[in-house]
Amino acid sequence: MSGDGYTALSREITAVKIPEGTERVLPAGTNVVITQELGGTFTVMAPDFGGLFRIQGRDADAIGREIVEHGVTDGVFEIEQVWAQLRQCYDPEIPVNIVDLGLIYDVDVADDESGKGKRIAVKMTLTAPGCGMGPTIAADARQRIITLPGVAEADVMVVWDPPWAPTMISAAGKEKLGME
């Protein structure tokens, strides 16, 4: 299958099935259509494998895109860097970052036990308790935070209290979703 917006994977990759959150190997030659490209990750439709999948930036070359690395930046730790990293995390089905979706409930910064860096603890929720992508989104957030200068440890916990509601979406998020 070529044309019609389809791209054949140039190599085998491990992708995450949406919304289940399970990993699945997609072989070289699998035809996909990119449906969302945000925060350095890609949501693709792979009809021969049953639907939507999330592809990490490190595998972008398999779909003909530039590999995206989220490496350590230079400088001193600042809390705004944590928020900037969280704004690069997306639910693969929603084109709004997890901060503007209102999924981040708390970011706590403390010195780690060794005294060599900061320990970042994030409490986040999901738009629906049954969403299998929760661990994947949390792992993406953790991986982005741990690359920051001065961060020794990062923990992202999914919590359910208070329950998420659409009223938690920021004005920017509502605009992006056409809610305002």
C-alpha positions as CSV (number, residue, x, y, z in Angstrom):
1,M,0.0,0.0,0.0
2,S,1.6,3.3,-1.0
3,G,0.2,6.7,-1.5
4,D,-3.0,7.8,0.2
5,G,-0.7,9.3,3.0
6,Y,0.7,5.9,3.9
7,T,4.4,5.4,4.8
8,A,6.0,2.0,5.0
9,L,8.2,1.5,8.1
10,S,11.8,1.3,7.0
11,R,12.7,-0.9,9.9
12,E,11.1,-2.9,12.7
13,I,10.1,-0.8,15.7
14,T,8.4,-1.4,19.1
15,A,5.3,0.8,19.3
16,V,2.7,1.3,22.0
17,K,-0.9,0.3,21.2
18,I,-3.5,3.0,21.9
19,P,-5.4,3.1,24.2
20,E,-4.3,-0.2,25.8
21,G,-0.8,0.9,26.4
22,T,0.7,-2.5,25.5
23,E,3.9,-2.8,23.4
24,R,3.8,-4.3,20.0
25,V,6.5,-4.9,17.4
26,L,5.6,-3.5,14.0
27,P,7.8,-5.1,11.3
28,A,9.6,-3.3,8.5
29,G,7.3,-2.6,5.7
30,T,4.2,-2.0,7.9
31,N,2.1,0.7,6.3
32,V,1.2,3.6,8.7
33,V,-0.4,7.0,8.5
34,I,0.8,9.7,10.9
35,T,-2.3,11.1,12.6
36,Q,-0.5,13.3,15.3
37,E,3.0,14.6,15.7
38,L,3.5,16.4,19.0
39,G,6.1,16.6,21.7
40,G,8.6,14.5,19.7
41,T,6.3,11.5,19.6
42,F,4.1,10.2,16.8
43,T,0.6,8.7,16.7
44,V,0.1,6.5,13.7
45,M,-2.7,4.4,12.2
46,A,-1.6,0.9,11.3
47,P,-4.7,-0.7,9.8
48,D,-3.1,-4.1,9.3
49,F,-2.3,-4.3,13.1
50,G,-5.6,-3.1,14.5
51,G,-5.5,0.7,14.9
52,L,-3.5,3.4,16.5
53,F,0.1,3.2,17.9
54,R,2.5,5.6,19.6
55,I,6.0,5.8,18.2
56,Q,8.8,7.4,20.2
57,G,11.0,10.1,18.7
58,R,14.0,7.8,18.8
59,D,12.2,5.7,16.1
60,A,11.3,8.7,13.9
61,D,13.7,7.6,11.2
62,A,11.6,4.5,10.6
63,I,8.8,6.8,9.3
64,G,11.0,9.1,7.4
65,R,11.3,11.8,10.1
66,E,14.2,13.2,12.1
67,I,15.1,11.4,15.3
68,V,14.2,13.5,18.3
69,E,16.4,13.3,21.3
70,H,15.5,14.7,24.7
71,G,18.9,15.0,26.2
72,V,20.3,16.8,29.1
73,T,20.4,20.6,28.7
74,D,23.1,22.9,30.0
75,G,22.5,25.1,33.0
76,V,21.2,25.0,36.6
77,F,18.0,23.4,37.7
78,E,14.9,25.7,37.6
79,I,11.3,24.5,38.3
80,E,10.1,26.1,35.0
81,Q,12.2,23.5,33.2
82,V,10.1,20.7,34.7
83,W,6.9,22.4,33.5
84,A,8.4,23.0,30.0
85,Q,9.2,19.2,29.8
86,L,5.7,18.3,31.0
87,R,4.3,20.6,28.2
88,Q,6.1,18.3,25.7
89,C,4.1,15.3,26.9
90,Y,0.8,14.4,25.1
91,D,-1.9,11.9,25.3
92,P,-1.6,10.3,21.9
93,E,-5.3,10.7,21.2
94,I,-5.6,14.4,22.2
95,P,-3.6,17.2,20.6
96,V,-3.1,19.1,23.9
97,N,-0.2,18.7,26.3
98,I,-0.8,17.1,29.7
99,V,-0.3,20.5,31.5
100,D,-2.9,22.3,29.4
101,L,-5.3,19.3,29.7
102,G,-5.2,19.8,33.5
103,L,-3.7,16.4,34.1
104,I,-0.8,17.7,36.3
105,Y,-1.9,18.1,39.9
106,D,1.3,18.7,41.7
107,V,5.1,19.1,41.1
108,D,7.2,18.8,44.3
109,V,10.9,19.5,44.3
110,A,13.2,18.4,47.1
111,D,16.9,17.7,47.5
112,D,17.6,14.0,46.9
113,E,19.2,11.9,49.8
114,S,22.7,12.1,48.4
115,G,22.6,15.9,48.2
116,K,23.8,15.8,44.6
117,G,20.6,16.9,42.9
118,K,16.9,17.4,43.1
119,R,14.2,14.8,43.5
120,I,11.1,15.7,41.4
121,A,7.8,14.1,42.3
122,V,4.8,14.7,40.0
123,K,1.2,13.8,40.6
124,M,-0.9,13.5,37.5
125,T,-4.2,12.0,36.5
126,L,-5.8,10.8,33.2
127,T,-8.9,11.9,31.4
128,A,-10.4,8.4,32.1
129,P,-9.5,5.8,34.8
130,G,-9.6,3.0,32.2
131,C,-7.0,4.6,29.9
132,G,-4.2,2.0,29.3
133,M,-1.8,4.8,28.2
134,G,-1.3,6.1,31.8
135,P,1.9,4.3,32.4
136,T,3.2,5.3,29.0
137,I,2.4,9.0,29.5
138,A,3.9,8.9,33.0
139,A,7.1,7.2,31.8
140,D,7.4,9.8,29.0
141,A,7.1,12.6,31.6
142,R,9.6,11.0,33.9
143,Q,12.1,10.4,31.1
144,R,11.9,14.0,30.0
145,I,12.3,15.3,33.6
146,I,15.3,13.1,34.5
147,T,17.3,14.6,31.6
148,L,17.2,18.1,33.2
149,P,20.4,19.5,34.8
150,G,20.5,19.0,38.5
151,V,17.8,16.3,38.6
152,A,18.9,13.1,40.3
153,E,15.6,11.4,40.6
154,A,12.1,11.8,39.1
155,D,8.9,10.0,40.0
156,V,5.6,10.5,38.2
157,M,2.6,9.0,40.0
158,V,-0.9,8.6,38.5
159,V,-3.5,9.5,41.0
160,W,-7.3,9.7,40.8
161,D,-8.2,12.3,43.4
162,P,-9.6,14.7,42.6
163,P,-11.2,13.1,39.5
164,W,-10.3,14.9,36.3
165,A,-13.0,17.0,34.6
166,P,-13.1,19.1,31.4
167,T,-13.2,22.2,33.5
168,M,-9.5,21.6,34.4
169,I,-8.4,22.2,30.8
170,S,-6.6,25.6,30.5
171,A,-7.8,28.4,28.2
172,A,-5.1,27.5,25.7
173,G,-6.1,23.8,25.8
174,K,-9.8,24.7,25.3
175,E,-8.9,26.9,22.4
176,K,-6.9,24.1,20.8
177,L,-9.8,21.7,21.2
178,G,-12.3,24.3,19.9
179,M,-14.1,24.5,23.2
180,E,-14.0,28.3,23.4
